[in-house]
Amino acid sequence: MSESEFDVVIVGGGSTGTAVARDCALRGLKTLLLERDDIASATVGTCAGMISSGLKYRGEPDIMKMSSTEVVHLNRIARHIIMKNPIVVPLLDLNDVASDGEYIEAYSEHAEERDVPEMMFITPEATREIEPMIHPNIIAGVYYEEFFIDPFRLCLLQALDARKHGAKIKTYCEVIGFNIVRNEVQEVIFYNRITGTTEKVSAKIVVNAAGPWAHKIARICGAELDLRLNKGAHVILDRRVVNVGITSRAIDGRWIYLFPHENTTLLGTTALDTWEDPDTLVASFDEIEYLLKSIEIVIPSIREARIIRTMAGVRPLVPDWKVPEDKVTRGYQVVDHNNGLISFTGGKLVMCRHMAEAVTDLVCSKLGMHAICTTHKNPLPGNESDVDIESLSVEFGVAMHALERMRARRGTEILKILELTKDHPEWKTTICTCEPIIEAEMRYAIREEFPQTLNDLRRRLRLGTGPCQGTFCTYKAASILAEELDLEGDDFLVDILDFRAERWKGIRPSMRGEQLAQEELAQGMYSCVGNLDQSDVDYDLKPWEEGG
Ligand SMILES: Cc1cc2nc3c(=O)[nH]c(=O)nc-3n(C[C@H](O)[C@H](O)[C@H](O)COP(=O)(O)OP(=O)(O)OC[C@H]3O[C@@H](n4cnc5c(N)ncnc54)[C@H](O)[C@@H]3O)c2cc1C
């Protein structure tokens, strides 16, 4: 087979596409993944990262069982990027107690398998002791535990593992067409946004993992695909404002949550059927007010917290119509278009490995191959063993907190990063103080994890995602990136403004209260200190698009 011939070409580098690439590569298929932007740059990057027991979908016992089993698998293969989150449901009246009683049995059925305690009622005193911000008039609480994964790292690690097993991963390559002969896909045509060229490769099978754009890929391949697109928005608070996760009924009776997440807090989510282009969506004023109004029923002081940002994404749901959104199955479908293209609808982050296994089984059977799935057993990079942060902190003279955060991103890879500081002690400098990230990790990420821009670095490191939203780290990070990638002056400036524009998309809808002062400071830094007047540079252009 030549360099441009593949058994399988995957469109989309989100949780689904990267999981498929990994499974195909591990089974020995010659695999190419094409992503029009960066890995995890779309829906998966806007999700809460909860790999849940499927509690909300207790009407679908099969989905609950599958979710539970997938949590076990993920805890085996990606333990280093998973956190356990204790959750409390504050109950304000007897109706709540009656309705929440139904959940206890469904949740507890698979609790032992996931290594969490059964769900339990707790007294109001115990509830408020766990989280003093909860409303004083509660009559009881419910306690349970769920797991959370870093969605960006999961996708990246799946892509890196696929690459390690022979797959080609090409980011900034947008699929724009197919050559179809006698109703069979022969070639995939894509625009390489880095080189500015149109290229094509041959494919025996194409897997369409383009999330909320999957119907568009099907259409250009001469097939039809129906999706129910559903918008969800989150509000992000500047730090961990609660000790534990809070779930509660919103003003319309839907479930919403307030989750400590990394070093911030996520308040989410909304659910609105949408026909808008997912690329242009942002959280609306109404969505933010709906979430604040709903959560303040149980956390009355929530508006005192600073909102640093919002984020919005689109769920590519199975096309169940004439039912409310929360009655649409959270399962997935594998749709064989019988022309060489196979698409997904539905699914969730938690089941991406399962979705990949199902589609790779189908691909193998179509290619007449017999290869067994091993993705539930093989560890992802960094999950090979435990890491002793305390002794590393003493040995390398790097703060425990910085190492703890690094370990949560990288597991055993932390050792390779710290090795770099032996030749370059100056790389122990902290670049992003909110997260925190030291220079050695940034250089390692640039060398090993194929970022092209500051936004790509953000996804790999959580750069600029903390309380200051990049106000103090962007320049430092940009100069390191420019040095490593040999970027020219204009490219450097465009990248900074592009990063800023991407942050601004989520900051603008959230501008209120103390965030207004914070943004004033950020604008002042960019315009006065950095001399970056945005009108000077066309920040819609990526470096490689200039003149392209
Ligand atoms: C607000 C919100 C909260 C959520 N919370 C959770 C949660 O807590 N837990 C959970 O399990 N699930 C959650 N989900 C659902 C979950 O995020 C999605 O089901 C899942 O991430 C979808 O991943 P994906 O890879 O299919 O799609 P995406 O992440 O959208 O990936 C598709 C990729 O295809 C690429 N693409 C599109 N067109 C082309 C093209 N022409 N050429 C090349 N590439 C292309 C896109 O750039 C994109 O990167 C949530 C969803 C939302 C919106």
The ligand as a Gaussian input file, in Angstrom:
#p B3LYP/6-31G(d) Opt

LIG

0 1
 C      -22.782000      21.281000      26.801000
 C      -22.467000      19.825000      26.643000
 C      -22.136000      19.084000      27.758000
 C      -21.842000      17.719000      27.633000
 N      -21.453000      17.026000      28.731000
 C      -21.126000      15.717000      28.604000
 C      -20.646000      14.991000      29.721000
 O      -20.461000      15.548000      30.800000
 N      -20.369000      13.674000      29.550000
 C      -20.537000      13.030000      28.358000
 O      -20.303000      11.829000      28.289000
 N      -20.948000      13.712000      27.258000
 C      -21.252000      15.026000      27.363000
 N      -21.654000      15.736000      26.263000
 C      -21.766000      15.039000      24.971000
 C      -20.389000      14.902000      24.336000
 O      -19.667000      16.083000      24.464000
 C      -20.533000      14.593000      22.850000
 O      -21.416000      13.548000      22.651000
 C      -19.197000      14.187000      22.269000
 O      -18.194000      15.026000      22.727000
 C      -19.229000      14.275000      20.771000
 O      -17.906000      14.021000      20.319000
 P      -17.616000      13.872000      18.786000
 O      -16.225000      13.452000      18.624000
 O      -18.665000      12.992000      18.200000
 O      -17.889000      15.335000      18.211000
 P      -16.899000      16.609000      18.147000
 O      -16.149000      16.790000      19.397000
 O      -17.722000      17.745000      17.651000
 O      -15.858000      16.172000      17.024000
 C      -16.186000      16.218000      15.657000
 C      -14.979000      16.768000      14.924000
 O      -15.204000      16.708000      13.519000
 C      -14.495000      17.793000      12.950000
 N      -14.985000      18.051000      11.591000
 C      -16.192000      18.546000      11.234000
 N      -16.247000      18.669000       9.893000
 C      -15.051000      18.237000       9.409000
 C      -14.499000      18.147000       8.099000
 N      -15.186000      18.536000       7.019000
 N      -13.236000      17.660000       7.953000
 C      -12.516000      17.270000       9.044000
 N      -12.995000      17.369000      10.313000
 C      -14.248000      17.833000      10.485000
 C      -14.767000      18.938000      13.910000
 O      -13.813000      19.971000      13.779000
 C      -14.699000      18.225000      15.255000
 O      -13.426000      18.341000      15.869000
 C      -21.929000      17.092000      26.360000
 C      -22.254000      17.863000      25.226000
 C      -22.503000      19.213000      25.370000
 C      -22.806000      20.025000      24.135000

